[in-house]
Amino acid sequence: MARGILWIVLMVCALLLAGCSSHPPSAAQFMNVKEDEGDIVVGGTAKIGDLHRGKNRLQSDYSDVELFGDLDVSLLFRYSHLVLGLYSENLYSISGLAGSRWEYVGVQGWFGMSVLVVDKQVPIYGGLMLIEEYPVSKNLRVGLSEHISRNAHGVDKNEAGLGSPATGFYHEFGTGIYLAYKAFSVELRYGREFDEPRNRFYFMVNYGFDSDG
């Protein structure tokens, strides 16, 4: 319990930092939370494809810095079919997470807000994901996911020649597949940007720890 409270405090402090990064959370770990229990989930995500990187010019000069890899941390609790929690990337962002899961189907949504944004964009990110799971055995499961999201990525603004961290956004839809064995999961995901012909591929690895342990 104490670990969970400390984790929440650290996450709230991280919210005060600018330059947020947020992409869809793990589908496998959402479906993995045991009833009437909580999990602390730690993992990593590697991204390839058309990431936002390089120089851009809109209302101001800035450099996109969407990372090739992320550290993913979440705290999830399940009450009957309801799942609630917090999700973070690189401890720079925090999203509230809520949804429902049944034996073979789950729906999760997440929502967060950035402090500083590029060119007066709406400072909100989040999304919605549908998950279908197929148990192979007691401990082995495979699943599919479909999502729509407004993702966030870091931006280095050029303020009078000085670097200033901020956040940029883009809209994405995509699909994924995962393999989960007990508390461990491996997930592959494809994302397609709505506004530009950009494609992204995600490789995710996560492990869930019992928060009461």
Disulfide bonds with the S-S distance in Angstrom:
none
